Amino acid sequence: GREGVDRTPPRSRTRPPNMRSLLLLLSATTADAFSSVITSSPPSAPLTTRLLVGNTEGNNVVEYDAQTGAFVGEFIPPSSTAANGDVCAIDAPDTLLIGPDGALYLSSGTTPENSAVYRFDVESGECLGIFAQGSGMFRPYGLAFSPDNAYLYVASFKSDQLLRFDGITGDFVDVYAEGTVEADGLNGPNILAFGPDGKLYVTTQGSYSVNGTLEYAFESQVIVYDLSSNDNSASVFIPQPEPINGYISLLGIEFTPNCYDGSGGSCDVFVSDFAGGIRQYDATGTFKGLWETPANYNMGSLSLTPSGELFSVGFDGSNGNIGAAFRYNWISGEPYPLPGLDGATFVAPTAELQRCVGVLALPRP
């Protein structure tokens, strides 16, 4: 898991298999479908120019140029005050999300007292205030607005709950779902994504929390909620894959942009693993391939762009949690590094990135 000093759940310790033996290459059919390497953005796709990264140990958000990889500067500081007097006090920031109002939403906090969802101006980084807090929120991770923007769903990791807040006012609505300490349920909810089918997809760590203390008893999975059902029960969309580094902790999840915009091509979903690796599935949850990530790196969230980029971040737990950013081409399935850098590296390891987890790629209007 990604909380605490010992990040390896005891139940899933296994002999780490050889990475090469687990790197399942795309089938010939898939390779044909993804054979074209993008050389330019589709006409309808805005140029990705900004990359925002959240530092869970720096308690800030930093910005990079998404074309050159150059460091722009600190975008959101550890503490700032809104015009209404609200203080945006960042503590281990996680998900970065653009809301229906065009503002940047950020989940933050490690205790029930300081857990909150903040709003920021997406251009200046100015604190706009506290959007949601309280109501049992404890270590918020994933954020997702419902397709109709009526609700903001928050994954409350250390209470094993999905909380719903009004999508406009931020007022608490209800606990949409919660873990019951049973298999195949809401066990350590991580990141949220609404699929093109309108269902809510959730990565789970496989843990449950007892007064904030984590216990590991279940599998790390992707579960799905059908919001049209009345019982708020989950089903398993992706069962726990084979571990690649002795344990597994599914974290980021994103559907490819073409799933939503009708531009054609294979509708796929990518899932990052805190233990390492990025897995590709089709829209039915069928496994398509494993993308290799650097050894010793714990991987954070994902951000996909209509122009074909897949950005992720990670940090080296064996080297002071120094972080780096990575870029792939989700259309071709190939690493897409910054020229001169190895593998898929877009931002080389740097002290500007401190145990980074959240990432968001943006066009500049």
N, C-alpha and C positions, 0 to 999 in steps of 0.2 A: 504494500500500500504506500501512499505518498504522504502519510502522516507519521510523525515520530522518528526516533533514531533507528530502530530496527525496521527496515522497510520490507522485510521478507516474511510474509505470513507463514508461520510454522507448518500449517497443514499442507502447503503446496511446495515444500522444498523437495526437489528431485535432483537427480544427477543432470547437470546442464548438458544437453545434447550439442553436437557439433552444429554451429550456425549454418554451415554450408549445406548440411543434409536437410535442414529445415527450410532453406530458401527455395520455395516452390515457385518455379518460373511460370509465367502465364502460358496457358495452352496455346496451340497454334491458332485456334479460332479467336481467342482473346487477342493474341498478338496481331492478327490481321485487322481486328476491329480497332486496335490502338496503334496501327503502324505509322500513322502520320505524326511527325514531330512538329509542333507548332513553331512557326518562324515569326509570326506576328499575331496580334490580337484580332479576334473576329471583329468585323466592323461595328457590331452592336455592343462589344465589351469595352468598358472604360479601362484606360491604362492604370494598372496598379502602381501607385507611387508611394504609398505609406505603409509601413509595417510597425504596428504597436506591439510591445512585449511587456508582460507583467512580471515583475521580480518579487517572488514570495519572500525572499530574505532582504531585499532592498526596500520593500514596502513602497514601491513606486512603479510607474509605467514609463518606459522609454520608447523613443521613436527612431526608426531607421528609414533611409531612402530605399524603397522597395525595388528600385531599378539598379542602383549602384552599390547597395549594401552599406553606404556611409552612415555613420552615427549622426543623427540630427540633434539629439539632446534629451533631457528629461522632459516628458510630456505631462505627467501627473506626479507631483511631489508627494512625499509621505503624508503631509497635512496641508490643507487649504480650506478657506472659509467662503461659503456662498454668500450672495447678497442678502439672503434671508436669514443669515446667521448660522445656518447649519455648518458643521465642521465635517469635511471629508477626511477622516482619519484612517488612512490605509493600513491594513494589517494583513499581510499574506494575500495579496490580490489574486484572483483566479480568472473567472470568465470575463471576457471583453465582448460586448454585444451592442450593435446599433439598434436602437428601438424604433418603433413606428413614427416617433416624433423627430427622428434624426439625431437624437442625443446618444452619447456613449454611456452604456450601463456597465457597471463593474461590481462583481461580487467580492466581498472582503470580510475578514473577521475570523477570529479563532476561538472566541468565547461567546456565550449567549448574550453577553452585555454589549460586545462591540461588533457583532455580526450585522451586516447591512448590505443593501444594494444602493450604490451611489449613482447619480447622474452627473455627466460632465459635458461641456461643449466639445463637440468632436473636432473642431478646428483649433481652438485655443487651449483646450485642456482645463478650462476654468471649471471649478466646482459649482454645480447647479443645485446641489442639495442632496439630502437623503430621500430616496424614493420609497424604500421598504425596509422594515426592520421589525424585530420582536416576533411575537406569535410563535415562539418555539424555534426560530431560526438559529442554527448552531453550525458554524463552519459552512457557509454557503459556497457551493461550487457552481454547478451548471445553471444557466439562465436561458429561458426560451419564451418568447411571446407566442400566444396561440395564433393560428392562422387568421382569425378574425380580429386579432389584437385586443380582444376583450380582457385577457388575463396575462399576467407574467407568472410563469412557473419557475420556482426556485428549488434546486436540489439542496436540501439541508442535510449535509453529509453526516454530521454527528448526532442527528436525531432520527436518521433513516426515514425522512419524510420528503414528500413533494408538496410544497406550499404554494397556494395560489393567492395572488394579489391582483387588485383591479389594475388593468393595463393603462389606465389614464391617471388615476389618483394615487395608486400605490397602496390603497387601503387593503388590509387583510381580508380575504374572502373565506378561505377554508383550507383544511388539510386535504388535498386531493387524494393522496395515497400515503401509506406508511408501511414500513417493514414489520413483519410479525415473527421474526426470528425463525423463518422457514425457508427451505430451499426454493430457488427460482422466484424470489421476491425482491423487494426493494432493500437490498443488503449493501449498504455503503454506496449511495447514489453519487455518481460523478458528473458527467456532462450530459446535457439534454439536446435533442434535435427533433424538430417536427419534420417528418418525412413528407414526400409529395402526396402521400395518401391521407394526410391530415392526422396521422397517428403520432404519438409522442414516444420517441426512442430514448432509452436511458442506459448509459454504461454503469455497471456496478462493480465495486471492488471485491465483493464477496465477504464483507465484514458486517458486523453489527456493533452498535455502540451501547455501552452501559454507563450512563452518566458521563459521557465523553471519553470513556476508555474503550478502545477498539478490541474486539474479539474476532478471530478469523475462523469461520466455520463453513463457509459456502464457496461456491464457484464464482469466478468473475465472469460476467455475462453481459450481453446486451438484451434488455427486456423491452417490451413495447406495450403501450396502453392505447386502447381504442376509446377515444373520448366520447364516442357515440353510445358506448355501453353504459349500463346503469350501475354495475357492481364495482367499477374502478379496479378491476383485477388485471394483473399483468400476465403476459405470456412470454416465453423465451424466443427471441428473434435470432440471436447468435449464442450458441452454447460456448462454454469455456474452451478455447483452443489449447493445443499443446504448448506448455511453457517453452521459452527459448533461452532463458537465463536462470532457470531454477525456480521461477515463480511467475505469476502473471497478475496484472492489474490493469484491466482495460480502462482507458481514460477518455481521449478525445473521440468524437464521432461527428462526421459531416457527410451529407449526401452531395454528389456532384451537382454543380449549378444547372446542368442541362436536364436534371430531373424535374426542375420547376419551370424552366423558361420555354420548353417545347422546341429547343434547338436541335434535337435529334441526338443519336448516339446512345451508347450504353449508359443506363442509369445505374450508378454504383454508389456504394457507401464505403468510406474509409474509417478505420478505427485505430487509434494509436494505443500503444501499450506502455505504461509507465516503466515496465521492466525492459523495454526495448522493442523496436520493430513497429511497422505500420502495416496493417492488414487491409486487403481490398476484398470486398464482397459485392455481389450483384444485389439488386433490389429485393430479391427473395431471401437474402441471407446466405447464399451459396458462396463458399470461399473461392477466390480467384487468384490470390497471390500474396506473398509476404515481401515487403520492402525492407531491406536491411538498413539499420541505423548504427551509428558508431558504438563500439564496445565501451562499456562502463557508463554509458549515457542513459539516464532516466528521461523518457520522452514526455513532453507536455501535450498541449492541445493541438488542433489542426485549424487551418484557415484556407479554404479553396476559393479561387477566383474564376470568373467566367472566361478569362483569357488563358486558362489552362494551368495556372500555378497552384501547387499545394505547398503551403508553408507549415513548418512545425518548428518547435524549439525543444531544447533539452539541456540537461546539465550533467556534469561529470561528478558523481558522488565520491570518486576517489581523488578528486583534485579540488577540494574546497567548494564544490557545487558551482564552479565556474560554468557559464552557459554559452550556448551557440545557437544559431538559427540555420535551418535547412530548407531547401527548396527542391521540389520534384515537379515533373510535368504529369498531371493526372490523366491527360489525354493519351500520351505515348507510354506512360508507365516508366519513364526514365528519370534518373537523377538530373537535376537542372541546377548545377552549382554556379556560383559567381565565377567568372573566368579567372583562372589562376588558383582556385581552391579545389581540394580533393573531394571525391564522393559527391554528396549532395549539399555540401557546406555552402551556405549563403553568407553568414556572418561567422567568422572564425572565433574560436573560444576567446572570451574577453571578460574582464572584471566588470564591465558595464552590465553584464547579465549575471544575476545572482539567484540561483535556484529558480530559473524562469519556467513558468507553466503556461500562462495565458498568452495567446497570440491572435492578432487580427490584422488582415491585409485590407487596405482601403484605397480607393481612387481618390484623387484630390479634385473636388468640383472645379 
